[in-house]
Amino acid sequence: MADFTRKPGERFEGFLRKFKRGLKNSKRLEKARSKQHVEPTKNRQAQKKKALIGLDLKKKNEYLRRIGKLPESTMRR
């Protein structure tokens, strides 16, 4: 990791510019941002369970639409 220290008499703007350039060149920020939204893969059993819950919910919504309890506008296509 790059260590940034402000030299005596160095202006803050110059130090900030040096810090930003060093951070950009070290690729640390880019790696952290790329890993920020990565979700771990779920196991097969969890995927199946989630799919079955979705199918059950879809059937219930379709039934409610047929009997008129759920408006047509909530249907996603």
N, CA and C of each residue as an Amber inpcrd file, in Angstrom:
protein
   231
   0.8330000  -1.1750000   0.0000000   0.0000000   0.0000000   0.0000000
   0.8770000   1.2370000   0.0000000   0.4980000   2.2020000  -0.8130000
   1.2530000   3.4390000  -0.8970000   0.9650000   4.2850000   0.3380000
   2.0200000   4.8690000   0.9010000   1.8590000   5.6960000   2.0840000
   2.0150000   7.1500000   1.6600000   1.0440000   7.9630000   1.9810000
   1.0620000   9.3690000   1.5900000   1.2060000  10.2260000   2.8320000
   2.2440000  11.0290000   2.8560000   2.4290000  11.9740000   3.9440000
   2.6130000  13.3550000   3.3510000   2.0790000  14.3090000   4.0440000
   2.1650000  15.6910000   3.5790000   3.4890000  16.2780000   4.0490000
   4.2560000  16.7830000   3.1040000   5.5570000  17.3590000   3.4310000
   5.3680000  18.7390000   4.0640000   6.2930000  19.1470000   4.8890000
   6.1660000  20.4760000   5.4930000   6.1870000  21.5600000   4.4150000
   5.2540000  22.4600000   4.4870000   5.1900000  23.5570000   3.5180000
   4.4360000  23.2060000   2.2430000   3.9910000  21.9500000   2.1060000
   3.2610000  21.5420000   0.9020000   1.8050000  21.9950000   0.9970000
   1.3090000  22.5520000  -0.0680000  -0.0810000  23.0080000  -0.0690000
  -1.0100000  21.8020000  -0.0740000  -2.1950000  22.0100000   0.5080000
  -3.1500000  20.9110000   0.6060000  -3.6420000  20.4860000  -0.7690000
  -3.8610000  21.4360000  -1.6670000  -4.3400000  21.1010000  -3.0170000
  -3.3460000  20.2120000  -3.7580000  -2.0590000  20.5290000  -3.6130000
  -1.0350000  19.7220000  -4.2540000  -0.9690000  18.3270000  -3.6590000
  -1.0830000  18.2450000  -2.3340000  -1.0750000  16.9490000  -1.6680000
  -2.2880000  16.1140000  -2.0830000  -3.4580000  16.7510000  -2.1530000
  -4.6690000  16.0380000  -2.5560000  -4.5480000  15.5100000  -3.9840000
  -3.9790000  16.3060000  -4.8620000  -3.7720000  15.8790000  -6.2470000
  -2.8220000  14.6810000  -6.3040000  -1.7470000  14.7470000  -5.5160000
  -0.7900000  13.6350000  -5.4610000  -1.4450000  12.3750000  -4.8920000
  -2.2770000  12.5440000  -3.8630000  -2.9690000  11.4170000  -3.2510000
  -3.9230000  10.7570000  -4.2410000  -4.7220000  11.5580000  -4.9320000
  -5.6760000  11.0120000  -5.9010000  -4.9690000  10.2750000  -7.0290000
  -3.8910000  10.8450000  -7.5280000  -3.1400000  10.2070000  -8.6060000
  -2.5310000   8.8870000  -8.1310000  -1.9860000   8.8840000  -6.9280000
  -1.3960000   7.6570000  -6.3830000  -2.4450000   6.5870000  -6.1490000
  -3.6210000   6.9940000  -5.6790000  -4.7050000   6.0370000  -5.4470000
  -5.1850000   5.4480000  -6.7650000  -5.2560000   6.2840000  -7.7860000
  -5.6940000   5.8210000  -9.1050000  -4.6780000   4.8370000  -9.6980000
  -3.4200000   5.1260000  -9.5260000  -2.3740000   4.2660000 -10.0840000
  -2.2480000   2.9460000  -9.3320000  -2.6180000   2.9210000  -8.0560000
  -2.4730000   1.6920000  -7.2810000  -3.6190000   0.7120000  -7.5350000
  -4.6860000   1.1490000  -8.1710000  -5.8470000   0.3180000  -8.5390000
  -6.6140000  -0.2120000  -7.3290000  -6.3220000   0.2740000  -6.1240000
  -7.0180000  -0.2000000  -4.9280000  -8.4880000   0.1870000  -4.9370000
  -8.7670000   1.4350000  -5.3100000 -10.1380000   1.9170000  -5.3120000
 -10.9660000   1.1780000  -6.3580000 -10.3710000   0.9250000  -7.5070000
 -11.0650000   0.1960000  -8.5820000 -11.4320000  -1.2210000  -8.1350000
 -10.5190000  -1.8990000  -7.4500000 -10.7970000  -3.2510000  -6.9550000
 -11.9070000  -3.2440000  -5.9090000 -11.8550000  -2.2780000  -5.0060000
 -12.8560000  -2.2040000  -3.9450000 -14.2420000  -1.9440000  -4.5280000
 -14.3340000  -1.0720000  -5.5140000 -15.6260000  -0.7720000  -6.1240000
 -16.1650000  -1.9570000  -6.9160000 -15.2800000  -2.7140000  -7.5440000
 -15.7470000  -3.8630000  -8.3160000 -16.2700000  -4.9730000  -7.4020000
 -15.7090000  -5.0960000  -6.1990000 -16.1400000  -6.1320000  -5.2670000
 -17.3240000  -5.7060000  -4.4160000 -17.6940000  -4.4340000  -4.4820000
 -18.7180000  -3.8930000  -3.6000000 -20.0790000  -4.5400000  -3.8110000
 -20.4620000  -4.8190000  -5.0420000 -21.7950000  -5.3160000  -5.3370000
 -21.8130000  -6.7790000  -5.7690000 -20.7510000  -7.5080000  -5.5220000
 -20.6990000  -8.9110000  -5.8880000 -21.4310000  -9.7300000  -4.8410000
 -22.3640000 -10.5540000  -5.2810000 -23.0910000 -11.4190000  -4.3570000
 -22.5390000 -12.8410000  -4.4710000 -22.3870000 -13.5140000  -3.3640000
 -21.8920000 -14.8910000  -3.4390000 -22.9300000 -15.7810000  -4.1240000
 -22.4640000 -16.7970000  -4.8330000 -23.3770000 -17.6960000  -5.5230000
 -24.1110000 -18.5600000  -4.5120000 -25.3850000 -18.7820000  -4.7760000
 -26.1890000 -19.5860000  -3.8640000 -26.0970000 -21.0540000  -4.2800000
 -26.2560000 -21.9210000  -3.3160000 -26.1900000 -23.3360000  -3.6370000
 -27.4540000 -23.7690000  -4.3880000 -27.4040000 -24.9210000  -4.9470000
 -28.4760000 -25.4110000  -5.8210000 -29.8090000 -25.5340000  -5.0850000
 -29.7640000 -26.0070000  -3.8510000 -30.9910000 -26.1860000  -3.0810000
 -31.6780000 -24.8470000  -2.8210000 -30.8910000 -23.8110000  -2.5000000
 -31.4600000 -22.4840000  -2.2540000 -32.0740000 -21.9080000  -3.5290000
 -31.4260000 -22.1500000  -4.6770000 -31.9590000 -21.6750000  -5.9550000
 -33.2960000 -22.3370000  -6.2570000 -33.3870000 -23.6400000  -6.0280000
 -34.6330000 -24.3670000  -6.2770000 -35.7490000 -23.8620000  -5.3710000
 -35.4180000 -23.6500000  -4.0910000 -36.4080000 -23.1760000  -3.1350000
 -36.9440000 -21.8050000  -3.5320000 -36.0580000 -20.9190000  -3.9520000
 -36.4670000 -19.5800000  -4.3750000 -37.3340000 -19.6420000  -5.6250000
 -36.9890000 -20.5310000  -6.5560000 -37.7750000 -20.6880000  -7.7790000
 -39.1760000 -21.2080000  -7.4570000 -39.2750000 -22.1700000  -6.5460000
 -40.5870000 -22.7170000  -6.1680000 -41.4540000 -21.6610000  -5.4700000
 -40.8440000 -20.8570000  -4.6450000 -41.5930000 -19.7830000  -3.9800000
 -42.1140000 -18.8010000  -5.0240000 -41.2910000 -18.4720000  -6.0130000
 -41.7080000 -17.5610000  -7.0810000 -42.8600000 -18.1190000  -7.8930000
 -42.8050000 -19.4160000  -8.2060000 -43.8880000 -20.0400000  -8.9640000
 -45.1930000 -20.0400000  -8.1710000 -45.0860000 -20.3240000  -6.8760000
 -46.2700000 -20.3260000  -6.0190000 -46.8900000 -18.9270000  -5.9460000
 -46.0570000 -17.9220000  -5.8110000 -46.5390000 -16.5420000  -5.7590000
 -47.2010000 -16.1390000  -7.0710000 -46.6160000 -16.5800000  -8.1760000
 -47.1820000 -16.2620000  -9.4860000 -48.5690000 -16.8880000  -9.6470000
 -48.7180000 -18.1320000  -9.1740000 -50.0230000 -18.8040000  -9.2500000
 -51.0700000 -18.0760000  -8.4090000 -50.6790000 -17.6580000  -7.2130000
 -51.6040000 -16.9430000  -6.3390000 -52.0400000 -15.6180000  -6.9660000
 -51.0950000 -14.8770000  -7.5350000 -51.4220000 -13.6000000  -8.1730000
 -52.3350000 -13.8030000  -9.3780000 -52.0670000 -14.8320000 -10.1560000
 -52.9100000 -15.1120000 -11.3240000 -54.3350000 -15.4380000 -10.8810000
 -54.4910000 -16.2090000  -9.8050000 -55.8140000 -16.5390000  -9.2800000
 -56.5320000 -15.2660000  -8.8160000 -55.8220000 -14.4180000  -8.1000000
 -56.4320000 -13.1690000  -7.6170000 -56.8370000 -12.2520000  -8.7750000
 -56.0500000 -12.2510000  -9.8550000 -56.4250000 -11.4620000 -11.0370000
 -57.6980000 -12.0050000 -11.6770000 -57.7940000 -13.3350000 -11.7550000
 -58.9610000 -13.9690000 -12.3810000 -60.2500000 -13.6630000 -11.6210000
 -60.1760000 -13.6740000 -10.2920000 -61.4010000 -13.4390000  -9.5330000
 -61.6540000 -11.9400000  -9.3060000 -60.7510000 -11.0720000  -9.7740000
 -60.9730000  -9.6430000  -9.7100000 -60.4870000  -8.9580000  -8.4490000
 -59.7210000  -9.6300000  -7.6230000 -59.2100000  -9.0210000  -6.3930000
 -57.9260000  -8.2250000  -6.6170000 -57.2590000  -8.5090000  -7.7030000
 -56.0050000  -7.8420000  -8.0130000 -56.1510000  -7.1270000  -9.3460000
 -55.8560000  -5.8340000  -9.4240000 -56.0250000  -5.1130000 -10.6880000
 -55.0160000  -5.5790000 -11.7450000 -55.3810000  -5.3950000 -12.9980000
 -54.5360000  -5.8320000 -14.1090000 -53.2430000  -5.0420000 -14.2110000
 -53.2200000  -3.7960000 -13.7000000 -52.0680000  -2.9310000 -13.8700000
 -50.8380000  -3.4320000 -13.1160000 -51.0070000  -4.2630000 -12.1070000
 -49.8520000  -4.7500000 -11.3510000 -49.1100000  -5.8720000 -12.0650000
 -49.6610000  -6.3810000 -13.1500000 -49.0240000  -7.4720000 -13.8850000
 -47.7940000  -6.9410000 -14.6370000 -46.6550000  -7.6200000 -14.4560000
 -45.4250000  -7.2440000 -15.1690000 -45.3020000  -8.1100000 -16.4040000
 -44.8820000  -7.5080000 -17.4930000 -44.6910000  -8.2480000 -18.7420000
 -43.3110000  -8.1140000 -19.2520000
